[in-house]
Amino acid sequence: MRPYIIKIDPYNIDQEALNRAAEIIHNRGLVAFPTETVYGLGADATDPKAVAGIFEAKKRPLDDPIIVHIAEIDDLARVSEKAPPLAYKLVERFWPGPLTVVLKKTDIIPDIVSSGLDTVAVRMPSNEIARGLIKAAGVPIAAPSANLFSRPSPTKAEHVLNDLEGRIDMILDGGPTEIGVESTVIEVIGSEVNILRPGGVSVEDLRRMTKNVNVPSDQWHQERSPGKYPQHYSPQAKIVLVPDRPDQDEKVMSYVAKIKEQNKTFGIMAKQEHEDRYRGFNVKILGPGRDSRICASRLFSILREFDKEEVDIIIAEGIPEKGLGLAVMNRLRKAAGPVEMFFNIFHNPQE
């Protein structure tokens, strides 16, 4: 069954539409809604049966925690125990916005939300439609990205429909999301901040608030964080990731030659600086390498566009890991998967 889709003007929000969506939430239904990062798939975070529907619709593993969304900072006390002083300092600076904080949970949050952990990941989105829905529902809303598990996150309502048609009740279509990658997930231990997942709040932004910010390697998969799996955000096509370096375009062309030998179809996700270099090929421009915000906003849409074209392989140019570039590269590495997968693309062409 096709979900009920309501278009909402983010600058003139229809309260009646939010009330109808809130009624679905109250009846243990699932509503996809826009945030400033990506579209989320929401259910009543206090109702374990409602949250179970999220896992079923997304085909999400039960050991992957879900972020709980609130509408006001005062709501933090409903879902989590007293946060460390530094955590409060950070949420006062970055909320509403793309920062998720992992804290000790209260009894109102069922174990299914936190995958059995004693912590809960919480954030307050800046998107007015998202916050309006949470206020209308009157409960915190559990909401991972509104896509099938492991697929590229949805930044448009049509992405949600493509993945979840027949699996959810309603989509609130508020247009394309602004940031395009998920929130930054952190935990605060004393005076230190551990980044569990890079995202919409940059390391540089966090370090303006406190010097003790620890950035994990891509091998550091934190159990407390949503999106912890080493392969995630993946299109149907295989991804060959080419690091940002002076000979990047030459490396891309060497992969083009190898792929042609295998008679496979391919596309190139390129930085704007290299657009002319790849004329004649199927190229989509991620953005200027120096502008990580534009690159982040286009990333998942481009991956989905290549899937529509049914290419076999996507050659993706990396960008500098500054600002949101760290989040972009984190998503691309996870989308590409383990090194073994890269090896198979060029050494097991029959697969």
C-alpha positions in Angstrom: 0.0 0.0 0.0 1.3 3.4 -1.0 2.0 5.6 2.1 -0.1 8.8 2.4 2.1 11.7 1.2 1.6 15.2 2.4 3.6 18.1 1.0 4.4 20.7 3.6 5.8 24.2 3.0 8.6 24.5 5.6 8.0 28.3 5.6 4.2 27.9 6.1 3.7 24.7 8.0 0.2 23.2 8.0 -0.6 22.3 11.6 -3.5 20.1 10.6 -1.0 17.9 8.6 1.2 17.6 11.6 -1.8 16.7 13.8 -2.7 13.9 11.3 0.8 12.6 11.4 0.8 12.8 15.2 -2.3 10.7 15.3 -0.5 8.0 13.3 2.3 8.1 15.8 -0.2 7.7 18.7 -1.7 4.6 16.9 1.8 2.9 16.7 2.2 3.9 13.0 5.3 5.1 11.1 5.8 8.5 9.7 8.7 9.7 7.6 9.6 13.3 8.1 12.3 15.8 7.0 15.1 16.9 9.3 17.9 19.3 8.5 20.2 16.2 8.0 18.2 13.4 6.3 14.6 12.2 6.3 13.8 10.2 9.5 11.4 7.4 10.1 9.5 8.1 13.3 7.6 6.2 15.9 6.7 6.8 19.5 10.0 6.3 21.4 8.2 5.3 24.6 6.3 2.4 23.0 8.3 -0.7 22.3 5.8 -2.2 19.8 5.8 1.0 17.8 9.6 1.1 17.7 9.6 -2.6 16.6 7.8 -1.4 13.5 10.8 0.7 12.6 13.1 -2.2 12.7 10.7 -4.3 10.6 10.1 -1.6 8.0 13.8 -0.8 7.5 15.0 -4.4 7.9 17.3 -3.0 10.5 19.3 -5.2 12.9 18.0 -5.1 16.4 21.5 -4.4 17.8 21.7 -1.0 16.0 20.5 1.7 18.4 18.0 4.4 17.3 18.3 8.2 17.9 15.5 9.7 20.0 14.3 13.2 18.8 13.0 15.8 21.2 11.5 19.3 20.6 12.9 21.3 23.5 16.0 21.1 25.7 13.8 20.7 28.7 12.6 17.4 27.2 16.1 16.0 27.7 15.3 15.2 31.4 12.4 12.9 30.2 14.6 10.6 28.2 18.0 10.8 30.0 19.5 11.1 33.4 21.5 14.2 34.4 24.0 14.9 31.7 27.6 16.0 32.4 28.1 19.8 32.5 30.1 19.7 29.2 27.3 17.9 27.5 24.8 20.6 28.6 27.3 23.2 27.3 27.4 21.6 23.9 23.7 21.1 23.5 23.0 24.7 24.5 25.4 25.7 21.7 24.4 23.3 19.0 20.7 22.5 19.7 18.5 22.7 17.8 20.9 21.2 15.2 22.7 18.1 13.9 24.4 17.0 17.2 23.4 13.8 18.9 24.5 13.1 22.5 24.7 9.6 24.0 23.6 9.7 27.7 22.3 7.4 30.4 18.7 6.7 29.6 15.6 6.9 31.9 13.0 4.1 32.2 10.7 5.9 29.7 13.0 4.7 26.9 12.5 0.9 26.2 15.4 -1.4 25.6 14.5 -1.9 22.0 15.4 1.8 21.3 18.8 1.5 22.8 19.5 -2.1 21.7 19.6 -3.2 25.3 22.2 -0.7 26.3 21.8 1.6 29.3 22.3 4.7 27.2 20.2 6.6 24.7 21.3 8.8 21.7 19.3 12.1 21.8 19.1 15.1 19.6 16.9 18.1 18.9 16.5 18.8 15.2 16.4 22.3 13.8 14.0 21.5 11.1 10.7 23.2 12.0 8.6 20.4 10.5 10.4 17.8 12.6 10.1 19.8 15.8 6.4 20.6 15.0 5.7 16.9 14.6 7.3 16.0 17.9 5.4 18.7 19.7 2.1 17.6 18.1 2.8 14.0 19.1 3.6 15.0 22.6 6.1 12.2 22.9 9.8 11.8 22.0 10.1 10.3 18.6 12.5 7.5 17.8 13.8 8.0 14.2 16.6 6.5 12.2 17.0 7.4 8.6 13.9 6.6 6.5 15.5 4.1 4.2 16.1 0.3 3.9 18.9 -0.6 6.2 22.4 -0.2 4.6 21.1 1.9 1.7 22.1 5.5 1.1 20.2 7.8 3.4 17.2 9.7 2.0 17.5 13.4 1.4 14.2 13.7 -0.5 10.7 12.3 0.0 11.0 10.4 -3.3 14.0 8.5 -1.8 11.9 7.4 1.1 9.1 6.3 -1.2 11.6 4.3 -3.4 12.8 2.3 -0.3 9.7 2.1 1.9 6.6 2.1 -0.2 4.1 -0.3 1.3 6.1 -0.5 4.5 5.1 2.8 6.3 2.0 4.9 6.8 2.8 8.5 5.9 5.5 10.7 4.4 5.7 14.4 5.3 7.3 15.9 2.2 9.1 19.0 3.2 11.4 19.2 0.2 15.2 18.4 0.1 17.1 18.3 3.3 19.7 21.0 4.0 22.8 19.3 5.3 22.5 15.9 3.5 24.5 13.7 6.0 23.4 12.5 9.4 24.1 14.2 12.7 27.4 14.0 14.6 27.1 11.5 17.5 29.2 12.1 20.6 29.6 10.9 24.1 31.0 13.1 26.9 33.3 11.6 29.5 34.4 14.1 32.1 36.1 16.9 30.1 36.5 14.8 27.0 34.3 14.5 23.9 34.5 11.3 21.9 33.1 11.5 18.4 31.3 8.2 17.7 30.1 9.2 14.2 31.1 12.3 12.3 28.3 14.3 10.9 26.6 17.7 10.6 28.6 19.4 13.4 32.3 19.4 12.5 35.2 18.6 14.6 36.4 22.2 14.2 33.0 23.4 15.6 33.3 21.2 18.6 36.9 22.2 19.3 35.8 25.8 19.5 33.9 24.8 22.6 36.4 22.4 24.1 39.9 21.3 23.2 39.5 17.6 24.3 37.8 16.2 21.2 38.8 12.7 20.2 38.2 11.6 16.6 37.9 7.9 16.0 39.4 6.0 13.2 37.2 4.2 10.6 38.0 1.0 12.4 36.5 2.3 15.7 32.9 1.1 15.6 31.2 2.3 18.7 28.5 0.0 20.1 26.6 3.0 21.6 26.3 4.8 18.3 23.7 4.4 15.6 25.2 3.7 12.2 28.0 1.6 13.8 28.3 -1.0 11.1 31.5 -1.0 9.0 29.5 -1.2 5.7 26.6 1.1 5.4 25.0 3.8 3.2 25.7 1.6 0.2 24.2 1.9 -3.3 23.5 -1.2 -5.3 26.6 -0.4 -7.4 30.0 -1.1 -6.1 32.1 1.9 -5.1 35.8 2.5 -5.9 36.9 5.3 -3.6 39.9 7.4 -4.9 41.6 9.4 -2.1 42.1 13.1 -2.3 45.6 13.6 -3.6 47.5 15.4 -6.4 47.2 12.6 -8.9 43.6 11.8 -8.1 42.3 12.4 -11.6 45.1 10.1 -13.1 44.1 7.4 -10.7 40.5 7.7 -11.7 41.4 7.3 -15.3 43.5 4.2 -14.5 40.4 2.6 -12.9 38.3 3.7 -15.9 40.7 1.7 -18.1 40.4 -1.4 -15.9 36.6 -1.2 -15.7 36.4 -0.9 -19.5 38.4 -4.1 -19.8 35.7 -5.9 -17.7 32.9 -4.5 -19.9 31.2 -3.1 -16.9 29.1 0.1 -16.8 30.3 2.9 -14.5 29.8 6.4 -13.4 32.2 9.0 -11.9 31.3 11.1 -8.9 33.8 13.9 -9.3 34.9 17.1 -7.7 34.0 20.2 -9.7 37.7 20.9 -10.3 38.0 17.8 -12.4 34.8 18.1 -14.4 36.6 18.9 -17.7 39.0 15.9 -17.2 36.1 13.4 -17.5 34.2 14.8 -20.4 32.6 12.1 -22.5 32.0 9.9 -19.4 28.9 9.5 -17.1 29.9 12.1 -14.6 28.0 13.7 -11.6 29.6 16.6 -9.8 29.7 16.3 -6.0 30.8 19.9 -5.6 34.0 22.0 -5.2 36.5 20.0 -3.1 37.0 23.0 -0.8 33.2 23.3 -0.1 32.4 20.3 2.1 28.8 21.6 2.7 27.9 21.4 -0.9 29.5 18.0 -1.2 27.6 16.7 1.8 24.3 18.0 0.5 24.7 16.1 -2.8 26.3 12.9 -1.7 23.4 10.5 -1.1 21.3 11.9 -4.0 24.2 11.2 -6.4 24.6 7.6 -5.2 20.9 7.0 -5.7 21.0 8.6 -9.2 23.7 6.2 -10.3 21.5 3.3 -8.9 18.6 4.5 -11.1 21.0 4.3 -14.1 21.9 0.8 -13.0 25.7 1.3 -13.3 27.9 -1.5 -12.1 30.6 0.6 -10.5 30.8 4.1 -9.1 34.3 5.7 -9.1 34.1 8.3 -6.3 36.6 11.1 -5.8 37.4 11.8 -2.2 37.5 15.3 -0.7 39.6 16.9 2.0 38.6 15.7 5.5 38.0 19.2 6.9 34.6 20.5 8.0 31.9 18.2 6.8 34.5 16.5 4.6 35.2 14.2 7.5 31.5 13.0 7.5 31.5 12.8 3.7 34.5 10.6 3.7 33.2 8.5 6.6 30.1 7.7 4.6 32.0 7.0 1.4 34.3 4.6 3.1 31.4 2.7 4.7 29.5 2.7 1.4 32.6 1.3 -0.4 32.9 -1.5 2.2 35.9 -3.4 3.3 39.2 -3.5 1.4 38.4 -7.0 0.4 35.4 -5.8 -1.7 37.7 -3.3 -3.5 40.1 -6.2 -4.3 37.2 -8.3 -5.7 36.1 -5.6 -8.1 39.4 -5.7 -10.0 40.6 -9.2 -9.3 37.4 -11.3 -9.5 35.7 -9.8 -12.5 33.4 -12.8 -12.9 31.7 -12.1 -9.6 
